[in-house]
Amino acid sequence: MLNKLENVLSDSLGAFSGPVMRIFEILLTFIIAGIIIKVGKFLIKKFFDKQKEFKFKLDEKRLDTMCTLLISVFKYAVYICAVIVSLSDILDLKAVLAAAGVGGVAIGLGAQSLIKDTISGFFILLEDQFAVGDLITIDDMTGTVERMELRVTRLKNYTGDLYIIPNGEIKKVTNHTRDNKMVIVDIPVAYSSNIAKVSEIAQGVCEEIKGEFSVFTEEPAVLGITDLGNNNFNLRITAKTLPNEQWAVERRIRIKIKEEFETNRLEFYDKAAVLKQQ
């Protein structure tokens, strides 16, 4: 009787320990996969950081893009291997391969969007449409490229919102970072103001702005009067700057113009005031 009880307990423990060991092995597999991903991510970043130190090197933004994409590919590859190892541990490997053969068509159909996103991501990189750090517009979403991954591109706008866009959905891209940018400041001036004085002040502001910024590819200059309205004329200042530097220059020019107009008692054209008088 005692021997029978021992046999039952032994069989029960054996039956219980089998699934527990399998679960432990699966957990261990994914823990090891996580460690491999962290180590691989560190080594990939270190490799690309070294590339930035070379005398003859690729553009830093392109290196950052390649780095984020390679990390993404590596992460997916490790996790796929971990899943295959786990399945082969639970099921017989031949059964897994047979199931993969039977369900291959269904999996292929389900993975179409994933394949499309992945291929689109590689084409974006090869064609150099944009890179990490570029300011771009995709449809109605504008932001800075934070990361470009195997399947998605991540944009962050100026308010901090993060857009996650599948690469396969990217049809048209406007890149605001690649070329020099035009500075255009239009000054609406009332006809009652002295035109010669206004031009002199605008020219003086251009000279001041030249000394305040070192981002110009074409220095600020007074283009002249671009429009004659019923109640005002429009004086335009133009310049060219490095990418994404134009807004700070435009803001500074407007501030300086306002200060000079107030000092010299010159008038801007106030459309609202004119309409109110009417």
C-alpha positions as CSV (number, residue, x, y, z in Angstrom):
1,M,0.0,0.0,0.0
2,L,2.8,2.4,0.9
3,N,4.7,1.6,-2.3
4,K,1.6,2.3,-4.3
5,L,1.2,5.7,-2.6
6,E,4.8,6.5,-3.2
7,N,4.4,5.6,-6.9
8,V,1.3,7.9,-7.2
9,L,3.1,10.8,-5.6
10,S,6.1,10.3,-7.8
11,D,4.0,10.2,-10.9
12,S,2.1,13.3,-9.8
13,L,5.3,15.3,-9.1
14,G,6.7,14.1,-12.4
15,A,3.6,15.2,-14.3
16,F,3.6,18.6,-12.4
17,S,7.3,19.3,-12.7
18,G,7.3,18.8,-16.5
19,P,5.1,21.9,-17.3
20,V,6.7,24.0,-14.5
21,M,10.2,23.3,-16.0
22,R,8.9,24.2,-19.5
23,I,7.4,27.5,-18.2
24,F,10.7,28.2,-16.4
25,E,12.7,27.5,-19.6
26,I,10.5,29.8,-21.7
27,L,10.8,32.6,-19.1
28,L,14.6,32.1,-19.0
29,T,14.6,32.2,-22.8
30,F,12.9,35.6,-22.9
31,I,15.1,36.9,-20.1
32,I,18.2,35.9,-22.0
33,A,16.7,37.5,-25.1
34,G,16.1,40.8,-23.2
35,I,19.7,40.8,-22.0
36,I,21.0,40.1,-25.5
37,I,18.9,43.0,-26.9
38,K,20.2,45.4,-24.2
39,V,23.8,44.3,-24.9
40,G,23.3,44.5,-28.7
41,K,21.7,47.9,-28.4
42,F,24.7,49.2,-26.4
43,L,27.2,47.7,-28.9
44,I,25.3,49.1,-31.9
45,K,25.2,52.6,-30.4
46,K,28.8,52.4,-29.5
47,F,29.8,51.4,-33.0
48,F,27.9,54.3,-34.6
49,D,29.2,56.8,-32.0
50,K,32.7,55.7,-33.1
51,Q,31.8,56.3,-36.7
52,K,31.0,59.9,-35.8
53,E,34.6,60.5,-34.6
54,F,36.2,59.5,-37.9
55,K,37.6,62.3,-40.2
56,F,35.7,60.9,-43.2
57,K,32.3,60.1,-41.9
58,L,28.7,60.0,-43.0
59,D,26.2,62.7,-42.0
60,E,25.4,62.4,-38.3
61,K,21.6,62.4,-38.9
62,R,22.1,59.5,-41.4
63,L,24.2,57.6,-38.9
64,D,21.5,58.1,-36.2
65,T,18.9,56.8,-38.6
66,M,20.9,53.7,-39.5
67,C,21.5,53.1,-35.8
68,T,17.9,53.2,-34.8
69,L,16.9,51.1,-37.7
70,L,19.6,48.5,-37.0
71,I,18.6,48.3,-33.3
72,S,14.9,47.7,-34.4
73,V,15.9,44.9,-36.8
74,F,18.1,43.3,-34.2
75,K,15.4,43.5,-31.6
76,Y,12.8,41.8,-33.9
77,A,15.3,39.1,-34.9
78,V,16.1,38.2,-31.3
79,Y,12.5,38.1,-30.3
80,I,11.5,35.9,-33.3
81,C,14.3,33.5,-32.4
82,A,13.1,33.4,-28.8
83,V,9.6,32.6,-29.9
84,I,10.8,29.8,-32.2
85,V,13.0,28.3,-29.4
86,S,10.0,28.5,-26.9
87,L,7.7,26.8,-29.4
88,S,10.2,24.1,-30.2
89,D,10.6,23.5,-26.4
90,I,6.8,23.1,-25.9
91,L,6.1,21.2,-29.2
92,D,8.1,18.9,-31.3
93,L,10.2,20.9,-33.8
94,K,8.9,18.9,-36.7
95,A,5.3,19.6,-35.6
96,V,6.2,23.3,-35.4
97,L,7.6,23.3,-38.9
98,A,4.6,21.3,-40.2
99,A,2.2,23.8,-38.6
100,A,4.3,26.6,-40.1
101,G,3.9,25.0,-43.5
102,V,0.2,24.5,-43.2
103,G,-0.4,28.0,-41.8
104,G,2.2,29.7,-44.0
105,V,-0.4,31.2,-46.4
106,A,-2.6,32.5,-43.6
107,I,0.5,34.0,-41.8
108,G,1.7,35.5,-45.0
109,L,-1.7,37.2,-45.6
110,G,-1.7,38.5,-42.0
111,A,1.8,39.8,-42.3
112,Q,1.3,41.7,-45.5
113,S,1.1,45.1,-43.7
114,L,4.2,44.2,-41.6
115,I,6.2,43.4,-44.7
116,K,4.9,46.5,-46.5
117,D,5.9,48.7,-43.5
118,T,9.4,47.1,-43.3
119,I,10.1,47.4,-47.1
120,S,8.9,51.0,-47.0
121,G,11.2,51.7,-44.1
122,F,14.2,50.4,-46.1
123,F,13.3,52.5,-49.1
124,I,13.0,55.6,-47.0
125,L,16.5,55.0,-45.7
126,L,18.0,54.1,-49.1
127,E,16.4,57.2,-50.8
128,D,17.4,59.4,-47.8
129,Q,13.9,60.9,-47.7
130,F,14.5,62.0,-44.1
131,A,16.7,61.2,-41.1
132,V,16.6,61.2,-37.3
133,G,16.5,64.9,-36.2
134,D,14.9,66.2,-39.4
135,L,11.8,68.4,-39.1
136,I,9.2,66.9,-41.5
137,T,5.5,66.9,-42.4
138,I,3.6,63.7,-43.2
139,D,0.0,64.4,-44.2
140,D,-1.1,67.0,-41.6
141,M,1.5,65.9,-38.9
142,T,4.6,68.0,-38.4
143,G,7.3,67.1,-36.1
144,T,11.0,66.1,-35.5
145,V,11.9,62.5,-36.3
146,E,12.8,60.9,-33.0
147,R,13.3,57.4,-34.1
148,M,13.0,55.4,-37.3
149,E,12.3,51.8,-36.7
150,L,11.8,48.7,-38.8
151,R,8.0,49.1,-38.9
152,V,7.2,52.7,-37.7
153,T,8.6,56.2,-37.7
154,R,8.2,58.3,-34.6
155,L,7.6,62.1,-34.8
156,K,7.4,64.5,-31.9
157,N,5.8,67.9,-32.5
158,Y,6.6,71.2,-30.8
159,T,4.0,70.6,-28.0
160,G,5.5,67.2,-27.2
161,D,2.9,65.0,-28.8
162,L,4.3,61.8,-30.3
163,Y,3.1,60.6,-33.7
164,I,3.7,56.9,-34.4
165,I,3.3,56.3,-38.2
166,P,3.6,53.0,-40.0
167,N,6.2,53.3,-42.7
168,G,3.8,51.8,-45.2
169,E,1.4,54.7,-44.7
170,I,4.0,57.3,-45.5
171,K,3.0,58.5,-49.0
172,K,4.2,62.2,-49.2
173,V,6.8,63.8,-47.0
174,T,7.8,67.4,-46.8
175,N,11.3,67.8,-45.3
176,H,11.8,71.2,-43.8
177,T,15.5,70.6,-42.8
178,R,17.4,69.8,-46.0
179,D,17.8,73.3,-47.7
180,N,18.5,76.8,-46.6
181,K,15.3,78.7,-45.5
182,M,13.9,82.0,-46.5
183,V,13.3,84.7,-44.0
184,I,10.4,87.0,-45.0
185,V,9.2,89.8,-42.8
186,D,6.4,92.1,-44.2
187,I,6.0,95.5,-42.5
188,P,2.5,97.0,-43.0
189,V,3.2,100.8,-43.0
190,A,0.6,103.6,-43.0
191,Y,0.9,106.1,-45.8
192,S,1.1,108.8,-43.1
193,S,4.6,107.5,-42.2
194,N,7.7,108.9,-43.9
195,I,8.8,106.3,-46.5
196,A,12.5,107.4,-46.5
197,K,12.6,107.2,-42.7
198,V,10.9,103.8,-42.7
199,S,13.5,102.5,-45.2
200,E,16.3,103.9,-43.2
201,I,15.1,102.2,-40.0
202,A,14.5,98.9,-41.8
203,Q,18.1,99.0,-43.2
204,G,19.5,99.8,-39.7
205,V,17.6,96.8,-38.3
206,C,19.1,94.5,-41.0
207,E,22.6,95.7,-40.0
208,E,21.9,95.0,-36.3
209,I,20.5,91.5,-37.0
210,K,23.6,90.6,-39.0
211,G,25.7,91.0,-35.9
212,E,23.3,89.1,-33.6
213,F,23.1,85.8,-35.6
214,S,25.6,83.6,-37.3
215,V,23.1,81.4,-39.2
216,F,22.8,83.4,-42.4
217,T,23.6,82.1,-45.8
218,E,22.3,85.4,-47.3
219,E,22.4,88.4,-45.0
220,P,19.2,90.4,-44.2
221,A,18.4,93.2,-46.7
222,V,15.5,95.5,-47.5
223,L,13.8,94.1,-50.6
224,G,11.6,97.2,-50.9
225,I,7.9,97.9,-51.2
226,T,6.0,94.8,-52.4
227,D,2.4,96.1,-52.2
228,L,0.5,99.3,-52.4
229,G,-2.9,99.0,-50.7
230,N,-5.7,101.5,-50.3
231,N,-4.5,102.6,-46.8
232,N,-0.9,101.3,-46.5
233,F,2.2,100.0,-48.3
234,N,4.1,96.8,-47.5
235,L,7.8,96.9,-46.9
236,R,9.6,93.6,-47.0
237,I,12.9,92.4,-45.4
238,T,14.4,89.1,-46.6
239,A,17.3,86.8,-45.8
240,K,18.3,83.2,-45.9
241,T,19.4,81.0,-43.0
242,L,20.4,77.5,-42.2
243,P,17.5,75.0,-41.8
244,N,15.1,75.7,-38.9
245,E,16.8,78.9,-37.9
246,Q,14.5,81.3,-39.8
247,W,11.8,81.6,-37.2
248,A,14.1,83.0,-34.5
249,V,15.5,85.6,-37.0
250,E,12.0,86.6,-38.1
251,R,10.8,87.1,-34.5
252,R,13.9,89.2,-33.7
253,I,13.4,91.4,-36.8
254,R,9.8,92.1,-35.9
255,I,10.7,93.0,-32.3
256,K,13.4,95.4,-33.5
257,I,11.1,97.0,-36.1
258,K,8.4,97.6,-33.5
259,E,10.9,99.2,-31.1
260,E,12.3,101.5,-33.8
261,F,8.8,102.5,-34.9
262,E,7.8,103.4,-31.4
263,T,11.0,105.4,-30.9
264,N,10.6,107.4,-34.1
265,R,6.8,107.7,-33.8
266,L,6.1,105.9,-37.0
267,E,2.8,104.2,-37.7
268,F,2.0,100.7,-38.7
269,Y,-1.2,100.2,-40.7
270,D,-3.9,99.1,-38.3
271,K,-6.7,97.5,-40.3
272,A,-8.9,96.9,-37.3
273,A,-8.7,100.6,-36.3
274,V,-9.5,101.7,-39.9
275,L,-12.6,99.4,-40.1
276,K,-13.7,100.7,-36.7
277,Q,-13.6,104.3,-37.9
278,Q,-15.6,103.4,-40.9
